Amino acid sequence: MTTLLKPTPSQDRETHDSVLGRIRAHLPEISARSAEAEAARAVPAEIIAALREAGVFRMALPRAWGGEQLDLVEAARVVQEISRADGSAGWTVQAASMAWFFVRSLPQETLEKEVFGDGADLMLRGAIAPKGKATPVEGGYRISGRWPLASGSFTPDWMLAGFVVEGVPALPDGRPDMRVALIRPEQVTFLDTWDAVGLRATQSTDFTMDDVFVPEHFTGPLMGGNNIPAPFYDLPYTATGASHDAVIIGCLEGALGDLAELAATKRPAFNPGVVVGQDPVFQEKFAELHLRTAALSALLEQTGRAVMDRALAGEEPAPAEWFSYTGGHQHIHHEGIRILNEIMTLSGSSGLYSSNPMQRRWRDVRCVSQHVAGNNGSLRRLGAVLSGQEEAR
């Protein structure tokens, strides 16, 4: 696959011995096995094992606990490169590595000693949506419920589940008492529900729990403070949208590579003496799509770096910075769909065949764009801040 858009070298840790350097050795196999993964509805176990060894599942965790402590932008670059090879593999990595953000409110002693006491190479699945119902009991909660979209074609070390505590007063702001729990995988039942249009190899299945006891110290407020010692976790809630964006941009870059190969070989039916890449109209449109994709990548880097620099300085992002970041998610999700639609149109009938990876990327981006991160209302709030109509988040 021809790669037209390559990451710009930076001061970040992009050495051979970095996570980014280590995963690059596996990208050809990930790409070559995409169709196999989709047919099996699972990223191959050998690829998951190789990525785990490369450090992707510990990449956002603190060094003090055995992680790589990549920041928001560095981790997104890893996801972007994997997604260029295969969207399902990229989504699996982003879901399992970045979801630790949502357990940051658990007691630090629980996290440090009972979760990460033996190291950070842990696999996490689950769903943050508070679909569970919990009854308070001595020492903890008894939780039941059904949660959708627990991405990951692997047996996890821990499960993440959001829940609502029943029979207790509402919080001061009127919201119900919503919490999050870490649970051992043997306490849940997975359901074979994932048969979707895109990201088919992510095994984003439902899971259930029936009256499972969870100790209180394995729970925390859904939107509570941070007890994980790394600046990334100090960001406001919803900080992981950058890794969603990275899946989309990686898929777009992969599709542009597919289109470049097509341009060099495909001959129009009614003008077989040339290849489509010689057509000036094709050339101009291709260039436009290339630059629009590069612009999305630059937007992700710029807005992500702005909020991450605030976290590194121990500060809160300014409202315009925060809503540029979260509004960027909304823009990248929907502009990504538009760009990939136009790439597909430019490919003619060739992109429609199952043998062409372009159609898989098209479906994967469509699937990612359904996520709440791409439909979060932040563009309106950014507009309000820019118009002087909103002072705070």
C-alpha positions as CSV (number, residue, x, y, z in Angstrom):
1,M,0.0,0.0,0.0
2,T,1.4,3.4,-1.0
3,T,1.5,5.8,2.0
4,L,1.1,9.4,1.0
5,L,0.7,10.9,4.4
6,K,3.4,10.1,6.9
7,P,3.7,11.5,10.4
8,T,6.1,14.5,10.6
9,P,9.1,13.7,12.8
10,S,8.8,15.5,16.1
11,Q,10.4,15.8,19.5
12,D,8.2,13.0,20.8
13,R,9.6,9.6,21.5
14,E,9.6,8.1,17.9
15,T,12.8,6.0,18.3
16,H,13.0,2.3,17.3
17,D,12.5,1.4,20.9
18,S,9.4,3.5,21.3
19,V,5.9,2.1,21.1
20,L,5.5,3.8,17.7
21,G,8.8,2.4,16.5
22,R,7.9,-1.1,17.8
23,I,4.4,-1.3,16.2
24,R,5.7,-0.3,12.7
25,A,7.3,-3.8,12.3
26,H,3.8,-5.3,12.6
27,L,1.9,-3.0,10.3
28,P,2.4,-5.1,7.1
29,E,0.9,-8.2,8.7
30,I,-2.0,-6.3,10.2
31,S,-2.8,-4.9,6.8
32,A,-2.4,-8.3,5.0
33,R,-4.7,-10.0,7.5
34,S,-7.5,-7.4,7.5
35,A,-9.9,-9.5,5.4
36,E,-9.2,-12.6,7.5
37,A,-9.9,-10.6,10.7
38,E,-13.1,-9.2,9.3
39,A,-14.3,-12.7,8.2
40,A,-13.5,-14.1,11.7
41,R,-15.0,-11.0,13.4
42,A,-11.8,-10.8,15.5
43,V,-8.4,-9.3,15.2
44,P,-6.1,-12.4,15.1
45,A,-4.7,-13.5,18.5
46,E,-1.2,-13.4,17.2
47,I,-1.5,-9.7,16.2
48,I,-3.1,-8.8,19.6
49,A,-0.1,-10.6,21.3
50,A,2.4,-8.8,19.2
51,L,0.8,-5.4,19.9
52,R,0.6,-6.2,23.6
53,E,4.4,-7.0,23.6
54,A,5.0,-3.7,21.7
55,G,3.4,-1.8,24.6
56,V,0.2,-0.4,23.0
57,F,-2.1,-1.5,25.9
58,R,0.2,0.1,28.5
59,M,1.1,3.2,26.4
60,A,-1.1,5.7,28.3
61,L,-0.5,4.4,31.8
62,P,2.0,6.1,34.2
63,R,5.6,5.1,34.3
64,A,5.4,4.7,38.0
65,W,3.0,1.7,37.4
66,G,5.0,0.2,34.5
67,G,3.4,2.1,31.7
68,E,4.9,4.1,28.8
69,Q,3.1,7.4,29.8
70,L,2.5,8.6,26.3
71,D,0.4,11.8,26.2
72,L,-2.8,12.4,24.3
73,V,-1.1,13.3,21.0
74,E,1.6,10.6,21.2
75,A,-0.9,7.9,21.9
76,A,-3.1,9.1,19.0
77,R,-0.2,8.8,16.6
78,V,0.1,5.1,17.5
79,V,-3.6,4.5,17.0
80,Q,-3.4,6.4,13.7
81,E,-0.6,4.3,12.2
82,I,-2.3,1.0,13.2
83,S,-5.6,2.3,11.8
84,R,-3.9,3.1,8.5
85,A,-3.2,-0.7,8.3
86,D,-6.6,-1.8,9.6
87,G,-9.5,0.1,11.3
88,S,-10.6,-2.7,13.5
89,A,-7.1,-3.2,14.9
90,G,-6.8,0.6,15.5
91,W,-10.1,0.7,17.3
92,T,-9.3,-2.3,19.4
93,V,-6.0,-0.6,20.6
94,Q,-7.6,2.8,21.3
95,A,-10.5,1.3,23.2
96,A,-8.4,-1.0,25.4
97,S,-5.6,1.5,26.0
98,M,-7.5,4.8,26.5
99,A,-10.4,3.5,28.6
100,W,-8.3,3.5,31.7
101,F,-9.1,7.2,31.7
102,F,-12.6,6.3,32.9
103,V,-11.5,4.5,36.0
104,R,-9.3,7.4,37.2
105,S,-11.7,8.1,40.1
106,L,-11.1,4.7,41.8
107,P,-9.1,4.9,45.0
108,Q,-5.4,5.3,44.2
109,E,-4.5,2.5,46.6
110,T,-6.8,0.1,44.7
111,L,-5.4,1.1,41.4
112,E,-1.7,1.1,42.5
113,K,-1.7,-2.1,44.6
114,E,-4.6,-4.3,43.4
115,V,-4.9,-3.4,39.7
116,F,-1.4,-2.5,38.6
117,G,0.6,-4.0,41.4
118,D,2.1,-6.6,39.1
119,G,2.6,-4.2,36.1
120,A,0.7,-2.4,33.5
121,D,0.4,-4.9,30.6
122,L,-3.3,-5.4,31.3
123,M,-6.1,-5.8,28.8
124,L,-9.3,-3.8,29.5
125,R,-12.8,-4.1,28.0
126,G,-16.2,-2.8,29.0
127,A,-18.7,0.1,28.6
128,I,-18.7,3.4,30.4
129,A,-22.4,4.0,29.7
130,P,-24.2,3.7,33.1
131,K,-26.5,0.8,32.0
132,G,-26.2,-1.1,35.2
133,K,-28.4,-0.8,38.3
134,A,-26.8,-1.2,41.7
135,T,-28.1,-1.8,45.2
136,P,-25.8,-0.6,48.1
137,V,-24.9,-3.4,50.5
138,E,-22.4,-3.7,53.2
139,G,-18.9,-3.2,51.8
140,G,-20.0,-2.4,48.2
141,Y,-22.7,-2.9,45.6
142,R,-24.7,-5.6,44.0
143,I,-24.8,-4.8,40.3
144,S,-27.0,-6.2,37.5
145,G,-27.5,-5.0,33.9
146,R,-26.6,-5.3,30.2
147,W,-24.0,-3.2,28.6
148,P,-23.4,-2.8,24.8
149,L,-20.3,-2.2,22.8
150,A,-17.5,-3.8,24.9
151,S,-14.8,-3.7,22.2
152,G,-11.9,-6.1,22.2
153,S,-11.3,-9.5,20.5
154,F,-9.4,-10.8,23.6
155,T,-10.0,-12.1,27.0
156,P,-9.5,-9.1,29.3
157,D,-7.8,-8.9,32.7
158,W,-10.5,-6.4,33.8
159,M,-14.0,-5.3,32.8
160,L,-15.2,-1.7,33.1
161,A,-18.9,-1.0,33.7
162,G,-20.9,2.2,34.4
163,F,-23.9,1.9,36.7
164,V,-26.5,3.9,38.6
165,V,-26.9,3.5,42.4
166,E,-30.6,3.0,43.2
167,G,-32.3,4.1,46.4
168,V,-29.9,6.9,47.2
169,P,-30.4,10.7,47.0
170,A,-29.5,12.5,43.8
171,L,-26.2,14.4,43.6
172,P,-26.2,18.1,44.3
173,D,-26.6,19.0,40.6
174,G,-29.7,16.8,40.4
175,R,-28.0,13.9,38.5
176,P,-28.4,10.4,39.8
177,D,-25.4,8.8,41.6
178,M,-23.6,7.3,38.6
179,R,-20.4,5.3,39.2
180,V,-17.9,3.1,37.4
181,A,-16.6,-0.3,38.5
182,L,-13.7,-2.6,37.7
183,I,-14.8,-6.2,37.6
184,R,-13.1,-9.5,36.9
185,P,-14.1,-11.0,33.5
186,E,-15.3,-14.2,35.0
187,Q,-18.1,-12.2,36.7
188,V,-19.7,-11.2,33.4
189,T,-21.3,-13.0,30.5
190,F,-20.5,-12.0,27.0
191,L,-23.2,-12.1,24.3
192,D,-22.5,-12.7,20.6
193,T,-24.2,-9.5,19.4
194,W,-21.6,-7.8,17.2
195,D,-22.6,-8.2,13.6
196,A,-22.2,-4.6,12.4
197,V,-21.6,-2.8,9.1
198,G,-18.1,-1.7,10.1
199,L,-15.3,-2.4,12.6
200,R,-16.4,-6.0,12.3
201,A,-13.2,-7.4,13.8
202,T,-13.5,-5.5,17.1
203,Q,-16.0,-7.9,18.8
204,S,-17.8,-4.9,20.3
205,T,-20.2,-7.3,22.0
206,D,-22.8,-6.8,24.8
207,F,-22.1,-8.3,28.2
208,T,-24.3,-8.9,31.3
209,M,-24.0,-9.1,35.0
210,D,-26.6,-10.6,37.3
211,D,-26.5,-9.5,41.0
212,V,-22.7,-9.4,41.1
213,F,-21.1,-8.1,44.3
214,V,-18.4,-5.4,43.7
215,P,-16.4,-4.0,46.6
216,E,-16.8,-0.3,47.1
217,H,-13.1,0.3,46.7
218,F,-13.3,-1.1,43.2
219,T,-15.8,1.7,42.2
220,G,-15.6,5.5,41.8
221,P,-17.7,8.4,40.7
222,L,-18.3,8.3,37.0
223,M,-17.1,11.9,36.6
224,G,-14.9,12.1,39.7
225,G,-11.4,13.4,40.3
226,N,-8.1,11.8,39.2
227,N,-6.1,9.3,41.2
228,I,-3.8,8.1,38.3
229,P,-0.4,9.8,38.5
230,A,0.0,11.0,34.9
231,P,-1.0,14.4,33.4
232,F,-3.3,12.9,30.7
233,Y,-5.7,11.8,33.4
234,D,-6.0,15.3,34.7
235,L,-7.8,16.4,31.6
236,P,-11.6,17.1,31.8
237,Y,-14.0,14.2,31.2
238,T,-14.2,12.9,27.5
239,A,-10.5,13.4,26.9
240,T,-10.2,10.2,24.9
241,G,-11.8,11.5,21.7
242,A,-8.4,12.1,20.1
243,S,-7.9,8.4,19.7
244,H,-11.3,8.0,18.0
245,D,-10.2,10.8,15.6
246,A,-7.0,8.9,15.0
247,V,-8.9,5.8,13.8
248,I,-10.8,7.9,11.3
249,I,-7.7,9.7,10.0
250,G,-5.7,6.5,9.8
251,C,-8.5,4.9,7.7
252,L,-8.5,7.9,5.4
253,E,-4.8,7.8,4.9
254,G,-5.1,4.1,4.1
255,A,-7.8,4.8,1.6
256,L,-5.7,7.4,-0.1
257,G,-2.9,4.9,-0.4
258,D,-5.4,2.4,-1.9
259,L,-6.5,5.2,-4.3
260,A,-2.9,5.9,-5.3
261,E,-2.4,2.3,-6.3
262,L,-5.6,2.3,-8.3
263,A,-4.5,5.5,-10.1
264,A,-1.4,3.8,-11.3
265,T,-3.1,0.7,-12.6
266,K,-6.8,1.3,-13.5
267,R,-7.6,2.0,-17.1
268,P,-10.9,3.7,-18.0
269,A,-13.2,1.4,-19.9
270,F,-13.7,3.9,-22.7
271,N,-10.1,5.2,-22.8
272,P,-7.9,2.1,-22.1
273,G,-4.8,3.8,-23.5
274,V,-4.2,5.7,-20.3
275,V,-4.4,5.1,-16.5
276,V,-6.8,7.1,-14.4
277,G,-3.9,8.8,-12.7
278,Q,-3.1,10.7,-15.9
279,D,-6.5,12.4,-15.9
280,P,-6.1,16.1,-14.8
281,V,-9.6,16.1,-13.2
282,F,-8.7,13.0,-11.2
283,Q,-5.3,14.5,-10.2
284,E,-6.9,17.7,-8.9
285,K,-9.5,16.0,-6.9
286,F,-7.0,13.5,-5.5
287,A,-4.8,16.4,-4.4
288,E,-7.8,18.1,-2.7
289,L,-8.7,14.9,-0.8
290,H,-5.0,14.5,0.3
291,L,-4.9,18.0,1.7
292,R,-8.3,17.8,3.4
293,T,-7.1,14.6,5.2
294,A,-3.8,16.3,6.1
295,A,-5.8,19.2,7.5
296,L,-7.8,16.9,9.8
297,S,-4.5,15.3,11.1
298,A,-3.1,18.8,11.7
299,L,-6.3,19.8,13.6
300,L,-6.0,16.7,15.8
301,E,-2.4,17.5,16.6
302,Q,-3.0,21.2,17.2
303,T,-6.1,21.0,19.5
304,G,-4.8,17.9,21.3
305,R,-1.4,19.5,22.0
306,A,-3.1,22.7,23.3
307,V,-5.1,20.8,26.0
308,M,-2.3,18.4,26.8
309,D,0.1,21.3,27.3
310,R,-2.3,22.7,29.8
311,A,-2.5,19.4,31.6
312,L,1.4,19.2,31.7
313,A,1.4,22.7,33.2
314,G,-1.1,21.6,35.9
315,E,-3.8,24.0,34.4
316,E,-7.3,23.7,33.1
317,P,-7.8,24.3,29.4
318,A,-9.4,27.6,28.5
319,P,-13.0,27.2,27.2
320,A,-12.0,28.0,23.6
321,E,-9.2,25.5,23.8
322,W,-11.4,22.7,25.3
323,F,-14.2,23.2,22.8
324,S,-11.8,23.5,19.9
325,Y,-10.6,20.1,21.0
326,T,-14.0,18.4,21.5
327,G,-15.6,20.3,18.6
328,G,-12.7,19.0,16.5
329,H,-13.9,15.5,17.3
330,Q,-17.3,16.3,15.9
331,H,-15.8,17.9,12.8
332,I,-13.3,15.1,12.1
333,H,-15.9,12.4,12.5
334,H,-18.2,14.0,9.9
335,E,-15.7,15.5,7.6
336,G,-14.1,12.0,7.6
337,I,-17.3,10.5,6.2
338,R,-17.4,13.2,3.5
339,I,-13.8,12.6,2.4
340,L,-14.2,8.9,2.3
341,N,-17.4,9.1,0.3
342,E,-15.5,11.2,-2.2
343,I,-12.6,8.8,-2.3
344,M,-15.0,6.0,-3.0
345,T,-16.6,8.0,-5.8
346,L,-13.2,8.7,-7.3
347,S,-12.4,4.9,-7.3
348,G,-15.3,4.1,-9.6
349,S,-16.6,0.6,-9.4
350,S,-13.2,-0.8,-8.2
351,G,-13.8,0.4,-4.6
352,L,-17.0,-1.6,-4.3
353,Y,-15.5,-5.1,-4.4
354,S,-14.8,-7.0,-1.2
355,S,-11.3,-7.7,-2.4
356,N,-10.6,-3.9,-2.3
357,P,-9.7,-2.7,1.3
358,M,-11.2,0.7,0.4
359,Q,-14.7,-0.5,1.0
360,R,-13.7,-1.8,4.4
361,R,-12.2,1.5,5.4
362,W,-15.4,3.2,4.2
363,R,-17.6,1.1,6.4
364,D,-15.2,1.4,9.4
365,V,-15.3,5.2,9.3
366,R,-19.1,5.2,8.9
367,C,-19.2,3.0,12.1
368,V,-16.8,5.2,14.1
369,S,-18.7,8.3,13.2
370,Q,-21.8,7.0,15.0
371,H,-20.1,7.2,18.3
372,V,-21.2,9.9,20.8
373,A,-17.7,11.5,20.5
374,G,-18.6,12.6,17.0
375,N,-22.0,13.8,18.0
376,N,-21.3,15.7,21.2
377,G,-22.7,19.2,20.6
378,S,-19.3,20.8,21.1
379,L,-19.3,22.7,17.8
380,R,-22.3,24.7,19.1
381,R,-20.6,25.3,22.4
382,L,-17.4,26.4,20.6
383,G,-19.5,28.8,18.6
384,A,-21.0,30.2,21.7
385,V,-17.6,30.7,23.4
386,L,-16.3,32.4,20.2
387,S,-19.3,34.6,20.1
388,G,-18.9,35.7,23.7
389,Q,-22.0,33.9,24.8
390,E,-20.6,31.2,27.1
391,E,-17.9,31.6,29.7
392,A,-17.4,28.1,31.1
393,R,-17.8,24.5,30.1
